[in-house]
Amino acid sequence: MAEAARRRRGQLNGGDGLFDRELDHLPQEARWREWMNRVEAAIFAAAEPVSRDTLSRIVGKNCNLDLIVDDIREELRGRPYDLVAVAGGWKHLTRPAYADAIRVAVGADERTMDLSQSEVLVLMCIAYFQPITRAELSAFFGKEVSRDLIGTLRGCGFISSGPRSPTPGAPYTYVTTDAFLVHFGFNTLRDLPDMEALEDAGLLSKEKLLANEFAAAAGVVGDEDG
């Protein structure tokens, strides 16, 4: 009867009323191992990156998650996959060295593997200058950025609509998504290559983008991939 009552209370508390986070009955080494196993299992089972807040629900209150992750990663040395910080959480990702083997074995998502040069450049600009409108992107390239191109990036899951711009007509802006961060292995947008250095050197700015200086320097003219 008492056991049944405890189970009912656990169900009323979201199903975790009987879940022992602290593991005080275990020796310190065994407790740490169990926390490592829980964290790795939760990340392995999840389709999306698992946040710190989520993982904190399955380990002790004073458990250092960063040290747990470090220990897991140390044990994964030499394995074809790693535990990577992406999109504000952690996720198991295969190592780049095995990309060709994976493509041969199971194929690849053509939507994300066959972006044209123009699509890659537009995606790069959105990543660096978001939120940004299609008109601003067109000003950068000196030619119209088509709705079809934007649709392709949307279809890949790399961009979505952002807040409306304060410019006349209040057009929608575009921003990158968590899927973009995951696909390219970034934890946050601040991990974009040399962003701070380029900004500090005055080589990366939305003002120069709109003045078409970058496009001229990059030779982006004419046809789709000219």
TAJOPE-V992470 format. One record per residue. N is the residue number from 0. PSI is psi in radians with two decimals (999 if undefined). OMEGA is omega in whole degrees, -180 to 180 (NA if undefined). Layout:
((N:PSI:OMEGA) (N:PSI:OMEGA))
This chain:
((0:-0.82:-179) (1:-0.71:179) (2:-0.74:179) (3:-0.67:179) (4:-0.71:179) (5:-0.68:179) (6:-0.71:179) (7:-0.68:177) (8:-0.66:178) (9:-0.71:178) (10:-0.70:179) (11:-0.43:180) (12:0.43:178) (13:0.20:175) (14:-0.06:-177) (15:0.31:-178) (16:-0.47:-180) (17:0.03:-176) (18:2.16:-177) (19:1.81:178) (20:-0.67:-169) (21:-0.61:179) (22:0.73:-177) (23:-0.37:-178) (24:-0.20:-178) (25:2.63:171) (26:2.75:-174) (27:-0.79:-178) (28:-0.75:179) (29:-0.63:179) (30:-0.80:180) (31:-0.72:178) (32:-0.73:180) (33:-0.69:176) (34:-0.72:177) (35:-0.79:-180) (36:-0.72:180) (37:-0.81:-179) (38:-0.82:-179) (39:-0.69:179) (40:-0.75:-179) (41:-0.74:180) (42:-0.72:180) (43:-0.65:-176) (44:-0.26:-173) (45:2.46:177) (46:-0.45:-179) (47:2.84:176) (48:2.44:-177) (49:2.21:-174) (50:2.86:177) (51:-0.73:-180) (52:-0.70:179) (53:-0.80:-178) (54:-0.52:-179) (55:-0.27:-180) (56:-0.16:-176) (57:0.08:177) (58:2.99:-178) (59:2.73:-176) (60:-0.62:-178) (61:0.23:-180) (62:2.34:178) (63:1.80:-176) (64:-0.59:-180) (65:-0.69:177) (66:-0.64:176) (67:-0.84:-180) (68:-0.73:178) (69:-0.74:-180) (70:-0.67:178) (71:-0.79:-179) (72:-0.63:179) (73:-0.68:180) (74:-0.34:-180) (75:-0.03:176) (76:2.31:-179) (77:-0.17:176) (78:2.77:-178) (79:0.08:179) (80:2.84:-177) (81:2.95:174) (82:2.00:-169) (83:2.45:174) (84:1.94:179) (85:2.53:173) (86:0.67:177) (87:0.22:179) (88:-2.80:177) (89:2.57:-178) (90:2.54:172) (91:2.18:177) (92:2.48:176) (93:2.65:-178) (94:2.53:-177) (95:-0.51:-178) (96:-0.34:-177) (97:0.21:-178) (98:-0.77:-179) (99:-0.73:180) (100:-0.70:180) (101:-0.74:179) (102:-0.74:180) (103:-0.69:-174) (104:-0.82:-172) (105:0.03:180) (106:-3.05:-179) (107:2.80:178) (108:1.88:-176) (109:-0.47:-180) (110:-0.60:-176) (111:-0.23:-176) (112:-0.34:-171) (113:0.66:175) (114:2.42:177) (115:2.97:179) (116:-0.74:180) (117:-0.72:179) (118:-0.70:178) (119:-0.73:-180) (120:-0.72:178) (121:-0.76:178) (122:-0.71:178) (123:-0.76:-179) (124:-0.71:178) (125:-0.74:-179) (126:-0.76:-176) (127:-0.56:-170) (128:0.21:-179) (129:2.60:-5) (130:2.45:-175) (131:2.50:-178) (132:2.89:177) (133:-0.61:178) (134:-0.70:178) (135:-0.67:175) (136:-0.71:179) (137:-0.67:178) (138:-0.64:178) (139:-0.86:-174) (140:-0.18:-180) (141:0.28:178) (142:2.80:-177) (143:2.32:169) (144:2.02:-170) (145:2.75:175) (146:-0.55:179) (147:-0.69:180) (148:-0.78:176) (149:-0.70:179) (150:-0.63:177) (151:-0.79:179) (152:-0.62:175) (153:-0.75:-179) (154:-0.53:175) (155:-0.23:-178) (156:0.19:-175) (157:-0.44:-179) (158:2.80:174) (159:3.04:180) (160:2.40:175) (161:-2.82:179) (162:2.73:176) (163:2.50:180) (164:2.56:177) (165:0.04:180) (166:2.86:-179) (167:2.35:-178) (168:-0.20:179) (169:1.00:180) (170:2.75:175) (171:2.57:171) (172:3.00:178) (173:2.50:180) (174:2.78:176) (175:2.90:-175) (176:3.02:173) (177:-0.56:179) (178:-0.61:176) (179:-0.83:180) (180:-0.77:-178) (181:-0.82:-175) (182:-0.69:-177) (183:0.08:172) (184:0.54:179) (185:2.44:174) (186:-0.79:176) (187:3.01:179) (188:-0.38:177) (189:-0.18:178) (190:-0.03:177) (191:2.50:-173) (192:2.14:170) (193:0.46:-177) (194:-0.86:-178) (195:-0.72:-180) (196:-0.73:179) (197:-0.69:178) (198:-0.78:-178) (199:-0.58:-180) (200:-0.05:-180) (201:0.29:-178) (202:-0.14:-177) (203:1.87:179) (204:2.59:180) (205:-0.53:180) (206:-0.77:178) (207:-0.62:178) (208:-0.86:-177) (209:-0.40:177) (210:-0.02:176) (211:0.30:-179) (212:-0.69:-179) (213:-0.74:-178) (214:-0.72:179) (215:-0.72:180) (216:-0.60:-178) (217:-0.16:180) (218:0.52:-180) (219:1.75:-177) (220:2.84:166) (221:-2.23:-169) (222:3.04:-172) (223:-0.80:-179) (224:0.61:-177) (225:999:NA))
